Structures are given as structure tokens and as C-alpha cells.
């Protein structure tokens, strides 16, 4: 069952009022930082639409449509999201059916574990065949009531690996003229990744980062098995995003997927700071499989955070450190590195160049060897007199 929606009260109230007035637009784009709750917000909107006794602003939560919505079983709420393309050679006329099987399997998993986080390096997309399935569904009548909602999560991933805009173009007519009593919702962390023609047909609704204490309260309330210190660290690292916070929590005996990337980024900083070139070369040759699967850019994002924290420590601004559990480590580095304060901006520019290379399909090992050498140079250079 879906967990409660936390935060975003202003957006909830505004859309609830629009629903009550009958002025809710037929096509919406919910955008905001990654993991801030955009798809959960869209599912809240869907539940509010089908609720028999909606309140102000929330749905009642007890009527049959609400219960079905919370169990992800309401036939008039259809949730599409990026999936892994089925392996093997599949005939074009069978691909839609195969993708629906993948979606059904993923929905079953989300019913059992609605807080499961996706591997950031997993190659997924929303394919043309899925959009065609959605259009066929939209052409039929609602199954239970008078309202229905189609949600396309992470819409910026509309068939990017097919090197085509067909999937996005197939949505245009539906977004421009949704069927009666039908709402289409797209969500995107990077709305600029959508075609301009798509963005022009939807009303944008921005969700902002949540207060850190609210993220912490979510973790403690919804995941009581997580100890207080772990929850506090995850909330601090979350940047106001519950989805991000979940990625830092352990899963069984393994660290969360974002925690793995954070640790890998820390290891890169350690290698770059080492006076010997051997650890830097070793780091280039021992990148984790996650890097090879495309999460290397995410590792670089975490490396930027580590560098900013290093500068904060070196400048005496410990209160600005996000990696609060690593203050002793950062303090030790700051004492050893002559450029720990003034060299960080240049080091961050090096990381940005590395990210650009990664987007250009340059080998991550080559990038890492170059990047750690350049970061070392910037962090060990004495300040100009």
C-alpha cells in the first residue's frame, strides 16, 4: 500500500480547489528535484479525482475508490514509468504486450514495496509501444467512475535510447485534447529534456524540496526499523528529497544504491588527495560495476558534494557540511592539502569537465585517471602570494 504523501501543502490545496471548481486542466506536468515525491503527488491527485467524499484538500482515504488507489489497483488510475526493455528479439506487434508484462510485474513489486528505489545505473526508458498502449486505454470508457488519470513518470525518459522522438510525438494529440473526464499527468526531474511541443501542452506544477526535518520525520514514522542516527544522516544528505533519502538507507546487508555511489565518490577524493599517483591509477582501474552501467555521472555529482564539504571544513564552516558523518575524515584532508580551501572551485570545474566527457561516451577509466590527477594538482597547490 502507498505510504502517505508528505509536504507540498500549497500545491495540494491549489489543485484540490481546481478539482472542486471543475477547472483542473486535462494535462499537467509535475516537475521538481529528483526524488522529491512527484509521482507520489500525482497518485495523490489521482486518488483525489476518484474519491467519493474528498476533503479539503485530501481524499477521504476510506471509500472503495480510495482503497483501490492506495493499493495501486484502481482500473481508472494507470501508472506508466520507465522500464527495462525485454531482452531478445521481439516482433514489433508483440512488443507492447511484452512491455505491459514488465509494467505489471513492476507494479506488483511496488505494491509490496512502494519505497523501493531504482538502481540509478539501470538502462530504462518509456517506449513508443507503451505510449500506444496508453492511447488505446484512453480511447475506452472509465471502468468504475466518471474520472480517470494516466500518469507517465520520469517523462524525460521517453524512448531516449531509440534515438527517436516517436514516443513523445505520439503523446502530443492526447495531451492537447484529452478525452472527457480524463487527466494526463507527466512528471519530470529535468523538464527541459521534454520536447518543447510537449511542454507547451501541459500546465506546469513545481514541487519544491522538503524541509530536512520533514524528511527525517518521514523516515522515522514510515520506517521505524531505521535507527535515528541513520535516518538523520540520510535526511541531511537528501537535499529535501524523500526519494534521495531512501537511497542512502541500507538494504539488508548492503548499503543503499546512493550510499554506494557516495562511498565511491569519497574513494575518488581520497585517491586524488594521495601524494602518490598509484592510488589514482588504481581508482581508474577499479571502478565499480555501477560506473560501467552509467552511474558514473552520479558518482561525479557526489564527488562535487565531497569537494564542497572539504572547502567548508577548510574555511571553518562546519555547519555547511552535508556529509556530516565524515567530518573527521574531511578535517584530516583539509590539514594535509594546501589548496583545500582555495583550490576547490577549480577542482569542481575539473569534475564538471569529467561529467561532460562521460556524457560524450569517453571511457570512465580514462576520465578518472585524468580527473584525479587534475584534482590532486588543484588541491595541493599553495595559494598565490
C-alpha positions as CSV (number, residue, x, y, z in Angstrom):
1,X,0.0,0.0,0.0
2,X,1.2,3.5,-0.8
3,X,2.7,5.5,2.1
4,X,1.2,8.9,3.0
5,X,2.2,11.9,1.0
6,X,4.3,14.3,3.0
7,X,4.6,18.0,2.3
8,X,3.6,20.1,-0.8
9,X,0.6,21.5,1.0
10,X,0.4,24.6,-1.2
11,X,0.3,22.6,-4.4
12,X,-2.2,20.2,-2.9
13,X,-4.6,23.0,-1.9
14,X,-4.3,24.7,-5.3
15,X,-5.1,21.6,-7.3
16,X,-7.9,20.5,-4.8
17,X,-9.6,23.8,-5.3
18,X,-9.3,23.4,-9.1
19,X,-10.8,20.0,-8.9
20,X,-13.7,21.2,-6.8
21,X,-14.4,24.1,-9.3
22,X,-14.2,21.7,-12.2
23,X,-11.3,23.7,-13.7
24,X,-8.4,21.2,-13.4
25,X,-6.5,21.2,-16.7
26,X,-6.6,18.0,-18.7
27,X,-2.8,17.8,-19.0
28,X,-0.3,18.6,-16.2
29,X,3.5,18.5,-15.8
30,X,4.6,17.9,-12.2
31,X,8.3,18.8,-12.1
32,X,10.9,19.3,-9.4
33,X,14.1,17.8,-7.9
34,X,14.7,14.1,-8.3
35,X,13.0,12.0,-5.6
36,X,11.0,14.9,-4.1
37,X,7.7,13.0,-4.5
38,X,6.4,13.9,-7.9
39,X,4.9,10.5,-8.8
40,X,3.5,10.1,-5.3
41,X,2.0,13.5,-5.6
42,X,0.4,12.5,-9.0
43,X,-1.0,9.4,-7.4
44,X,-2.4,11.6,-4.6
45,X,-4.1,13.7,-7.3
46,X,-5.5,10.6,-9.0
47,X,-6.9,9.3,-5.6
48,X,-8.5,12.8,-5.0
49,X,-10.1,12.6,-8.5
50,X,-11.7,9.3,-8.0
51,X,-12.6,9.8,-4.2
52,X,-16.3,9.7,-3.4
53,X,-16.1,12.1,-0.5
54,X,-13.0,14.3,-1.0
55,X,-12.0,16.6,1.8
56,X,-10.1,19.9,1.8
57,X,-7.6,19.2,0.3
58,X,-7.1,15.5,0.7
59,X,-9.2,12.5,-0.4
60,X,-11.1,10.7,2.3
61,X,-8.9,7.6,2.3
62,X,-11.7,5.2,3.3
63,X,-14.1,4.9,0.3
64,X,-13.7,2.0,-2.1
65,X,-12.0,4.1,-4.9
66,X,-9.5,5.4,-2.3
67,X,-8.7,2.0,-1.0
68,X,-8.2,0.7,-4.5
69,X,-6.0,3.7,-5.4
70,X,-3.8,3.2,-2.3
71,X,-3.3,-0.4,-3.3
72,X,-2.4,0.6,-6.9
73,X,-5.4,-1.5,-8.0
74,X,-7.9,1.2,-9.3
75,X,-8.5,0.4,-13.0
76,X,-9.0,4.1,-13.8
77,X,-5.6,5.1,-12.5
78,X,-2.9,3.8,-14.9
79,X,0.7,4.4,-13.9
80,X,3.4,4.2,-16.6
81,X,7.1,4.6,-15.8
82,X,10.5,3.7,-17.4
83,X,11.1,0.0,-17.6
84,X,13.9,-2.2,-18.9
85,X,13.3,-3.2,-22.5
86,X,12.7,-7.0,-22.7
87,X,15.7,-8.9,-23.9
88,X,15.9,-10.8,-27.1
89,X,14.3,-10.2,-30.5
90,X,10.6,-9.3,-30.1
91,X,8.4,-8.7,-33.1
92,X,7.0,-5.2,-33.3
93,X,3.4,-6.4,-32.9
94,X,4.4,-8.2,-29.7
95,X,6.5,-5.5,-28.0
96,X,3.5,-3.7,-26.5
97,X,2.3,-6.9,-24.8
98,X,5.8,-7.7,-23.6
99,X,6.3,-4.2,-22.1
100,X,2.9,-4.5,-20.4
101,X,4.0,-7.7,-18.7
102,X,7.1,-5.9,-17.5
103,X,5.0,-3.0,-16.2
104,X,2.6,-5.4,-14.5
105,X,5.5,-7.1,-12.8
106,X,7.0,-3.8,-11.6
107,X,3.6,-2.6,-10.3
108,X,3.3,-5.8,-8.3
109,X,6.7,-5.2,-6.8
110,X,5.7,-1.6,-6.0
111,X,2.5,-2.8,-4.2
112,X,4.7,-5.0,-2.0
113,X,7.5,-2.4,-1.5
114,X,6.3,1.1,-2.5
115,X,9.5,2.7,-1.2
116,X,11.9,0.6,-3.3
117,X,14.5,2.7,-5.1
118,X,15.6,2.1,-8.6
119,X,19.3,1.5,-9.4
120,X,20.4,4.8,-10.9
121,X,22.5,3.0,-13.5
122,X,19.7,0.8,-14.7
123,X,19.1,1.3,-18.5
124,X,15.4,2.1,-18.7
125,X,13.1,4.1,-20.9
126,X,9.4,4.8,-21.9
127,X,8.9,3.2,-25.3
128,X,6.7,4.1,-28.2
129,X,4.8,0.8,-27.7
130,X,3.9,1.9,-24.1
131,X,2.6,5.2,-25.3
132,X,0.5,3.4,-27.9
133,X,-0.9,1.2,-25.2
134,X,-1.8,4.3,-23.1
135,X,-3.6,5.8,-26.1
136,X,-5.7,2.7,-26.6
137,X,-6.6,2.7,-22.9
138,X,-7.6,6.4,-23.1
139,X,-9.9,5.7,-26.0
140,X,-12.1,3.4,-23.8
141,X,-14.5,4.5,-21.2
142,X,-13.6,4.6,-17.4
143,X,-14.2,1.3,-15.7
144,X,-15.6,2.4,-12.3
145,X,-16.4,6.0,-12.2
146,X,-16.6,9.2,-14.1
147,X,-12.9,10.3,-13.7
148,X,-9.6,8.7,-14.5
149,X,-6.0,9.6,-14.6
150,X,-3.0,8.4,-16.6
151,X,0.4,9.1,-15.1
152,X,3.7,9.0,-17.0
153,X,6.5,9.1,-14.5
154,X,10.0,10.3,-15.5
155,X,8.7,11.5,-18.8
156,X,12.1,12.9,-19.9
157,X,13.0,9.2,-20.5
158,X,10.6,8.9,-23.4
159,X,12.5,6.5,-25.6
160,X,15.9,8.2,-25.5
161,X,17.7,5.0,-26.4
162,X,15.7,4.6,-29.5
163,X,17.2,7.8,-30.9
164,X,13.7,8.9,-31.9
165,X,11.1,11.3,-30.7
166,X,8.3,9.0,-31.8
167,X,7.2,8.1,-28.3
168,X,7.0,11.8,-27.3
169,X,5.3,12.8,-30.6
170,X,2.7,10.1,-30.1
171,X,1.6,11.9,-26.9
172,X,1.0,15.2,-28.4
173,X,-2.6,14.8,-29.6
174,X,-3.6,13.1,-26.4
175,X,-2.1,15.9,-24.3
176,X,-3.7,18.6,-26.5
177,X,-7.2,17.1,-26.4
178,X,-7.5,14.5,-23.6
179,X,-10.8,12.5,-23.7
180,X,-13.6,13.8,-21.5
181,X,-13.1,13.3,-17.7
182,X,-9.5,12.2,-18.3
183,X,-6.4,13.8,-16.8
184,X,-2.9,13.1,-18.2
185,X,0.0,13.8,-15.8
186,X,3.6,13.8,-16.7
187,X,6.4,14.0,-14.1
188,X,10.0,15.1,-14.8
189,X,13.0,16.0,-12.8
190,X,14.5,17.6,-15.9
191,X,11.6,19.2,-17.8
192,X,14.0,20.7,-20.3
193,X,14.5,17.2,-21.5
194,X,11.0,17.1,-22.9
195,X,10.2,18.2,-26.4
196,X,9.1,21.9,-26.4
197,X,5.9,20.8,-28.2
198,X,5.1,18.6,-25.2
199,X,5.9,21.3,-22.6
200,X,3.6,23.7,-24.4
201,X,0.6,21.4,-24.0
202,X,0.8,20.9,-20.2
203,X,0.3,23.1,-17.2
204,X,3.5,23.0,-15.1
205,X,3.3,22.4,-11.3
206,X,6.6,22.8,-9.5
207,X,7.2,20.8,-6.3
208,X,10.0,22.2,-4.1
209,X,12.4,20.4,-1.8
210,X,11.0,19.4,1.5
211,X,12.4,20.7,4.9
212,X,15.1,18.4,6.2
213,X,13.1,17.8,9.4
214,X,10.1,16.6,7.4
215,X,12.3,14.1,5.5
216,X,13.6,12.9,8.9
217,X,10.1,12.6,10.3
218,X,9.0,10.5,7.2
219,X,11.9,8.1,7.7
220,X,11.2,7.7,11.4
221,X,7.4,7.4,11.0
222,X,7.3,5.2,7.9
223,X,10.4,3.1,8.5
224,X,10.6,2.6,12.3
225,X,13.3,-0.1,11.8
226,X,15.8,2.6,10.7
227,X,17.7,3.9,13.7
228,X,17.6,7.6,14.5
229,X,21.3,8.3,13.6
230,X,21.0,6.6,10.1
231,X,17.7,8.5,9.5
232,X,19.3,11.8,10.4
233,X,22.3,11.3,8.1
234,X,20.0,10.2,5.2
235,X,17.8,13.3,5.8
236,X,20.8,15.6,5.8
237,X,22.1,14.1,2.6
238,X,18.7,14.1,0.9
239,X,18.7,17.7,-0.3
240,X,15.0,17.9,0.7
241,X,14.0,14.7,-1.2
242,X,12.5,11.7,0.4
243,X,13.4,9.6,-2.6
244,X,17.0,10.6,-2.3
245,X,17.0,9.9,1.4
246,X,15.7,6.3,0.8
247,X,18.7,5.7,-1.5
248,X,21.1,6.2,1.4
249,X,19.4,3.6,3.7
250,X,20.8,0.1,3.9
251,X,19.1,-2.8,2.2
252,X,19.7,-5.9,4.2
253,X,23.5,-6.3,4.5
254,X,24.1,-3.9,1.6
255,X,24.3,-0.1,1.6
256,X,21.6,1.7,-0.4
257,X,22.3,2.5,-4.1
258,X,23.0,6.1,-3.4
259,X,25.2,5.3,-0.4
260,X,27.3,3.0,-2.7
261,X,27.8,5.9,-5.1
262,X,28.6,8.3,-2.2
263,X,31.3,5.9,-0.9
264,X,32.7,5.5,-4.4
265,X,33.0,9.3,-4.7
266,X,34.7,9.5,-1.3
267,X,37.2,6.9,-2.5
268,X,37.9,9.0,-5.6
269,X,38.6,12.1,-3.4
270,X,40.9,10.0,-1.2
271,X,42.8,8.8,-4.3
272,X,43.0,12.3,-5.7
273,X,44.4,13.6,-2.4
274,X,47.1,11.0,-2.1
275,X,50.6,12.2,-2.8
276,X,51.4,9.0,-4.7
277,X,50.0,8.6,-8.2
278,X,49.5,4.8,-7.6
279,X,46.1,5.2,-5.8
280,X,44.8,7.5,-8.5
281,X,45.7,4.9,-11.2
282,X,44.2,2.1,-9.1
283,X,41.0,4.1,-8.7
284,X,40.8,4.3,-12.5
285,X,41.1,0.6,-12.9
286,X,38.8,-0.5,-10.0
287,X,35.6,1.5,-10.8
288,X,32.6,-0.4,-9.5
289,X,30.2,-2.1,-12.0
290,X,27.8,0.7,-11.2
291,X,30.1,3.1,-13.0
292,X,30.2,0.8,-16.0
293,X,26.4,0.8,-16.1
294,X,26.1,4.5,-16.5
295,X,26.0,5.7,-12.8
296,X,29.5,7.2,-13.2
297,X,27.9,10.6,-13.7
298,X,26.1,10.2,-10.4
299,X,29.4,9.4,-8.7
300,X,30.8,12.6,-10.1
301,X,27.8,14.5,-8.6
302,X,28.6,13.1,-5.2
303,X,32.3,13.9,-5.7
304,X,31.3,17.6,-6.2
305,X,29.5,17.5,-2.8
306,X,32.6,16.0,-1.1
307,X,34.7,18.8,-2.6
308,X,32.3,21.5,-1.3
309,X,32.3,19.9,2.1
310,X,36.1,19.9,2.1
311,X,36.1,23.6,1.3
312,X,33.6,24.2,4.1
313,X,35.8,22.4,6.6
314,X,38.9,24.2,5.4
315,X,37.1,27.5,5.8
316,X,35.7,26.8,9.3
317,X,32.1,26.5,8.1
318,X,31.5,23.0,9.5
319,X,27.8,23.8,9.7
320,X,27.5,23.7,5.9
321,X,28.9,20.2,5.6
322,X,26.4,17.7,4.1
323,X,28.4,14.6,4.8
324,X,28.1,15.2,8.5
325,X,29.2,11.7,9.4
326,X,32.6,12.3,7.7
327,X,33.8,15.5,9.5
328,X,36.9,13.8,11.0
329,X,37.9,12.4,7.5
330,X,37.4,15.8,5.9
331,X,39.2,17.6,8.7
332,X,42.2,15.3,8.2
333,X,42.3,16.0,4.5
334,X,41.9,19.8,5.0
335,X,45.0,19.8,7.2
336,X,47.1,17.9,4.6
337,X,46.1,19.7,1.5
338,X,47.4,23.2,0.9
339,X,44.7,24.0,-1.6
340,X,41.8,22.6,0.4
341,X,40.0,26.0,0.6
342,X,41.1,28.0,-2.5
343,X,41.6,25.1,-4.9
344,X,38.1,23.5,-4.6
345,X,36.4,25.8,-7.2
346,X,39.0,24.7,-9.8
347,X,38.7,21.1,-8.7
348,X,34.9,21.3,-9.2
349,X,35.4,22.6,-12.7
350,X,37.6,19.6,-13.4
351,X,34.7,17.3,-12.2
352,X,32.3,19.2,-14.5
353,X,34.6,18.6,-17.4
354,X,34.8,15.0,-16.5
355,X,30.9,14.8,-16.5
356,X,30.9,16.4,-19.9
357,X,33.3,13.7,-21.1
358,X,31.2,11.0,-19.6
359,X,28.1,12.3,-21.4
360,X,30.2,12.1,-24.6
361,X,30.9,8.4,-24.0
362,X,34.5,8.7,-23.1
363,X,35.8,5.7,-21.2
364,X,35.2,6.2,-17.4
365,X,38.6,4.7,-16.6
366,X,40.4,7.3,-18.8
367,X,38.3,10.1,-17.3
368,X,39.1,9.0,-13.8
369,X,42.8,8.8,-14.4
370,X,42.8,12.3,-15.8
371,X,40.4,13.8,-13.3
372,X,42.1,12.5,-10.1
373,X,45.4,13.8,-11.4
374,X,44.0,17.3,-12.1
375,X,42.1,17.4,-8.8
376,X,45.3,16.5,-7.0
377,X,47.1,19.4,-8.7
378,X,44.4,21.9,-7.7
379,X,44.1,20.7,-4.0
380,X,47.8,20.6,-3.4
381,X,48.8,23.9,-5.0
382,X,49.8,26.5,-2.5
383,X,47.8,29.8,-2.5
384,X,49.3,32.5,-4.7
385,X,51.1,35.1,-2.6
